[in-house]
Amino acid sequence: MKNILLILTLIIFNTVFIKYSHSDIYDKIDTFSEVLDKINKDYVEEINQNDAMDAAINGVLQSLDPYSAYMSPEAFKSMATETSGEFGGLGIEVSMEAGVVKVISPLDNSPAYRVGVKAGDYIIKINDTQVQGKSLSEAVELMRGPVGSDIEITVRRIGLKKSLKFTITREIIEVTSVKSEIKDENVGYIRLTSFNENSGDQIKKKINEFKRDKNIKHYILDLRNNPGGLLSQAIKISDYFLENGEIVSTKSRKSIENRKWFAKAGDILNGSTMIVLINYGSASASEIVAGALKDHKRAILIGERSYGKGSVQSIIPLKNNGAIRLTVSKYYLPSGDSISEVGVVPDFEVEEETEEFRINTETDNQLKFALKLLNS
């Protein structure tokens, strides 16, 4: 018990937002020990001491922001086995907000996408289990299951009085990050669904293919419902379209760890008109690209304000073979504006026309607006 309390003490002591004197810290430790003792003696049901301490540690981390969290040894091991790019699940990127799971974005053509789950939905129940009070890792674990099995999630959606229920069949999720086609015979359309290690090379290849078609005069980069991914790819893709200038910077608690990234000379499109589509499901790396291109007036942004996930998390292993996911810095755009909790505001705000996000030239209000603007 003393070792566990020491770990908790160190986490609290090093938290930026909690500043007590030494005597205050020891008073708090005494109070925590007293509360735990009362729970053990008087709570209506017997509790697992280890689970209680895990919950306490996770509570400290989640009080910082929605993205910091504790991972048990089992959860950390499970996360380490899910980085191959192919995994079973629902196909949604999630975070924790106000004690419930919030959908950042459903992946294109994923099981969750097809049944109508949207960015911004709050998952309040998974099957018959209430999400309130669960950690993000616990909630994600509840959503895992054998491929082909069904799961029911209950969500709250802003603007609707009644909750929505979706029955989703788990599948192997294969992420294809770049898709392209020609729109209106003269517009090169590229959709980027995530930022993985090959995204930059794939986009460059598609653009070079478009450039061989003499009819292509304009370009659209669609970052809607793109939850982000690798910072290195966001910088690489931004650099393709910029001649110079800052792309993004990160600011940390320690000034020595602050960093800035700059574009190298050479615009791959040679100044051709470019539009970037964003919506509430555009997060993290998507916001870096959209924000950099907007700040340098290189592209016109159309759609909705982006998600506002502008922070950097590090996975820090612990001695118990678990780990913590801790926010260590925040992203800032060339303008100096923070992305975190603010997002990127488009030049033209255009709401989605359909109830469910679908990319179709006939029904997609944002894409129609972009094509009309390019050909006007």
Helices and strands as residue ranges (DSSP letters): H 2-14, H 22-42, H 49-62, E 69-71, H 73-80, E 86-89, E 92-97, E 100-106, H 111-115, E 122-126, E 129-130, H 136-143, E 150-156, E 164-169, E 171-174, E 178-183, E 187-192, H 199-211, E 218-222, H 231-241, E 246-252, G 255-257, E 259-262, E 274-278, H 285-295, E 300-303, E 311-317, E 323-332, E 348-349, H 365-374
